Amino acid sequence: METKNTPHLPFLSIIVPVYNGAQTVEKCVESLLAQDYPKDRLEIIFVDNQSKDRTLQVLQPYAASGKILLLSETNVLNAYGARNTGIRAAKGDILAFTDSDCEAEPDWIRELMVSFCNPLTGCVAGEIVPAKASNVFEKYGGEGFLSQRKGVGLAFPPVKGGNCGFLKHVLVKIGFFREDYPSGGDTELAWRMVQQTKMNIEVNLHAIVKHHNVSSLPVFFRQYMRYGTHIYLFTKLPSGLSQSRPSFLKVLINTVTYFMVFIKRVLLVCFHRTPSSISKLDQDIYLMGPVLRVLTEWAVWWGYRFAVKNPSLLR
């Protein structure tokens, strides 16, 4: 669907939760202001989630000039609470979501709208790529975790809050994001939509946002420790949602398994037998992928153990 010069375009709201996003939020705003979509059919909503850095100082000039709507959510301290605050204020027929550490391609909204041309599409999951891919940590965060490519063709693909869209009337019918979820609430909302309505989830790899992935080992390890704390929080949900808890024995077994994969790949690289699909630019992530997987396994385990011993310290 060509959105330029097309009459009766839907009004669309972009909702962005932000917490301590001073380093990346300005680029995020500028990318949204540069969208190839009529400005009179688009609103941009940022919801601050009690930031403690310079986030508000960065966003306030944009709000004062009317370029964005700046809201605050201080009761529910997670991205889902902030997104729900944005939903309640949104005027759009379609709600698009991204994060403050993302930059949207200029045709992001236009590509999302292509998928919504299908009357049975209630949710669109777009592609998330690394804003930079200068080292293995940044590459792993894109291909190993955020990319939607693995969801293509699945009946129930996962949905990432950094790049997705929903029909607002669908959310009004089924309810908003669950605010007691520490993570995974984006996919839960989409799957709830499929279960309660006749609407489908569509993956659109042409609707692209670029995510600023972590770029150093300490930050990489802390990020996956946080996922471990999320697993602990899942076990405390009133719904009793089942979640596989990290096991020391399982982590140990996986460490041995991925170490053997690493050794095999080292030999393949040394003897120039790597798969033809692996370019020279991607050989580092091909080689180091198993090592990073081991690091994530241990980080998640340590994060879970930390949460068990220090539940009062979790945000």
Secondary structure, 3 states (H helix, E strand, C coil): CCCCCCCCCCCEEEEEEECCCCCCHHHHHHHHHCCCCCHHHEEEEEEECCCCCCHHHHHHHHHHCCCCEEEECCCCCCHHHHHHHHHHHCCCCEEEEECCCEEECCCHHHHHHHHCCCCCEEEEEEEEEECCCCCHHHHHHHHHHHCCHHHCCCCCCCCCCCEEEEEHHHHHHHCCCCCCCCCCHHHHHHHHHHHHCCCEEEEEEEEEEEECCCCCHHHHHHHHHHHHHHHHHHHCCCCCCCCCCCCHHHHHHHHHHHHHHHHHHHHHHHCCCCCCCCCHHHHHHHHHHHHHHHHHHHHHHHHHHHHHHCHHHCC
